[in-house]
Amino acid sequence: MRSVIERARERLRTGAGSAVTGWRGIPTAAGEPGRAPERRHGHGRGHGRGPAPQIAAPRGVRLAALLTLIGLAGATLWGLLALWPDGAELARSAERSNYIAEGASFERGELLRLQEGCAVPGQDGAGAPGAGSSEAPSGPDAGAGTASEPGAAGSPEAECLTAGVGLLTGPDSGRYVQLQLRGPLAAAGLRTGDHLELLAVPSLPPAVQDGQGSDAGPGGASGSGSEAGHAAGSSEPARSYSATGVFRGWALALGAALFAAVVVAVGRWRGLLALAALGVAAWVLLAFVLPALLTGGPGLLIGVVGSSAIMFATLYFVHGPSLRTTAALLGTLCGILLMAAISLAAVSMTRLSGIGDEAGSVLAGAAGQIDFRGLLSCAIIIAGLGVLNDVTITQASAVWELHAAAPALSRREVYARAMRIGRDHIASTVYTVFFAYAGAALSVLILLTLYQRPLLSLLTHEDIATEIVRTLCGSVGLVLAVPITTALATLFLPRAEEAAPRWTDPGPAATGAEPSDSERESRGRREPAMRTPDQAGSDGRASEPG
């Protein structure tokens, strides 16, 4: 008897046959006693060996997906060509805006001296007329600030600082000017050594303005005021400087470097690809979306085409060409179209103008040719693009992993289980979208709470209504994208009978050899082990390995 058992074990160790029945009737792969064979898919690799399990989708489904993608890619390419902004028209739009005075330039200066308070023009220590201010970039009123300006005492709006700035760039590099800083700049926590962004506007010398010949007026060529560049015997006009902001290049570069390092350290190669895809998305926005909007193009179509182009370029680039990526891309494109349709209806029903905030008002005065309602719809689509992509990729991956874990499940069962995952994702994503928009509009929310108005009246104010519409449109679009993406992904799965594992035991018939007496005896001793526990217990003895 012992020799029979040893021969059976030896047969398992040497891997006789491609598959045999192991202990307790469990099918085992050759050479791996007691383990089930690795499930292999159509491409000949097990799902446990690779970045993602592969699925042999039905041929008809693959062909339909390919034709659909070709059609959508062609439509996106046609939209890019049709809506691509004309360079000449873009230049004319910039000229019509008149946002910056002719001959003006942006320069940089270093903060050398900073003191509290601003003297009234005409008194001792006052800057020259036209002293710089953070509120008005140019014009005769720039920098003319007194205590009579709006704003309660002690508020950031009423705070004023006198700054001595050394010019670092431009024709007046090396000169010293004195500026007055108000509003955001005065409350920014500036320190000596910080760099400021300056707007330089050509202006006539004060003596010429007053008609007094070449005698320098107050704040002339001494360099103590906001005007510089005029000296005795020089034909070069003076330049009036005003502070427009803080130069944050180094701080932003440090933050970007930290972000990139963390993404690459954690995500490795996939993180590096994501950063490259982010650059592609930024290029599409800067080269196509913004110029097309500025020239007065249809904002809704620009948003759909630009978002689709970004998704085509980034998804396959980051996640690779696969059926899973294709399912996620199709779901994302469906979500983009849904958000476009919902935003169009919502903007129309709520009568939003797209000029609800201060930036919109300034833009309307500088570039009135912009389609502001279309701009709002475009903003809604682009704002929800990142979260939408996250949802679709997650759902496609969930379908793939569920099928890999249980290949015998039907498409309906996989869809039901994937939707349970999707519902949890929906709950957290809706919160994400809401808090993102609430955080962006926090200043507006605080401002509106100061108004003595009913709650419903506050909610219908255009500033708040715009954020509500953005939140609702983005949330509805991404929620609907979950079942759509899940259904599309399950279509790529093979049917349950095709995916079910087929265990094979070639036995003697496969080799053409008759089983020996010892093999018959060994096989007969293994038969009771395949009974159910109830059957084993009915005859009073436990099942044992052969």
Phi, psi and omega in degrees: 000320181297323180294327179294316180295318180296321179293324178294318178295321178297323178296321177293319182292321183278350175074039178295122183086160182284333178203143180227169177268117185273196181300141179060027173075011180278125179294133182233148176285156181298131177084000181231081184300136173078007181239143178285148179294149180292131179288126182245144182258188187298336182269001174085014179236145177286152181289346179277356184241080179161170181293329180205145178294144179257150183232133175274090183288154176302146184299318180297321179294318179298318180294318179296319178295319180297315180295321178296316179296320178297318178296316180293320178295320177296319178295321178295316179297318178297319178297320177298316181292321183286325184260359182299129186292143176279133183298320180294318179294324177296320178294319178295323178296321178293323179290321181292336184294325181052035182284330180239136181298152180296134180085358180284155179212157178260127181236180180228144179221159179254134180283113183259329183213143182216128179222153182287145173085157178230130179283149178288134180306134181102343178265174180296137179081001181285148175283171180290158175304138183089018181300150187292150178214155178278352183265314182247116184289334181203175178103166184291340181271355183295121175087355180277081185245139177225179180290351181276357181291158180299152179121134180289152180299134180088351179280157178302329181291327181272346182292142181217139179233147173257123186241135170261121189238131172264125183287133182255335183228169177088179181294339180261021181303133182098347179276170183237131177230159179244127184236157173252130183248128180228170173063228184302321181294322180290335182258012185272000181070040182293150176226158177299138184102343176291153178258139180246148171272129184239148173251120180256123181239125178298141179211157179284151176300149180304324182295322180290323179297323182274354181071032184248027177077219187261005179290131181286134176275191180299133178072028184288239188275007182293338180082004180274348180258204181267359180253140180212165176101351179254126177226161181300132179079004181260134179273355181286128182292154176290157180236128179268129184249143174216146181277129180250347181173180179259135176283114184246022185302312183293319180295317179293322178296321178296317178296320179294321179295319177296317178300313181296320180296318180294317181298316181289322181295321181272313183275345179055231185297321179294323176295321177296319177296323178296321177295319178296320178295325176297322176296321177297317179297318178297322179296319179297319180295315185283325185270334184241302190296306184296311178298323180295321176293320182295327180277005176090020179290164179293114187297321182295313179294322178298319179296317180294312182293314180297317179294320178296318179298319179298316182292319177300318185285321189273321185295309179292329180291319184276313188263352177085155178286112180205168178295325178297314178296322179297317178298317179295320180295316178298319177295322179295317179296322175297319177296322178298314179296321178296314179297323178296314180294318181293318180294322178299315179292320183292317179297323179290316183291323182274357178057042178280142181264340185082004180238044187278335183251179183295321180297320178295322178295316178297318180293324178295324178285330183270328183219076183290349181282353182288140173279095189287327176290321173294325176299320178295317177297319177298319179296322179297317181294311184292324180296326181269002187293316183295314180293322178299316178297320178300316182294315184292318178297319180297317182292319177297318178295323179298317178298316181298314183291323177296318178293322180294324181284328181221082184296338183282352180292144176283168179299320180298318180292319177297318179299316181297317180290320179294326179291331175296321174294318182296325180294321175297320179294322179299314182301314181288327182289322178300318176299318181301312181296316182298311183291330177296314180289322179296319177295321179293329182257022186297318180298319179295320179297317179296319180297317183288336177291341177284341180283138178274075182225154177299156183300316180297323178294323177294319182293331180273357174299143189301322179301311182287318180299325178297315179293323178296316179296318178300315181296314183293315181296314179296320182292316180297318180298315182286329177294317178291335179291338181294304179294329179294312180295320179297317179294318179296320181293322180291336177295334180281350182282145172289159179295160186301319181291333177282329183272345183295138180290142178247106180276137182236139174231099187300321179061195183293328183297329182287330182262347181080008183257144177282138178293141179282170179298320180294323179293320178297318180294317179296318180292325179292326179288337179277343184300315181299335182291344182269000177288161175286162179302326180294319179294322180294325181280341183291330180262009172079013179222146181278153178283138181235154176293151182295000000 
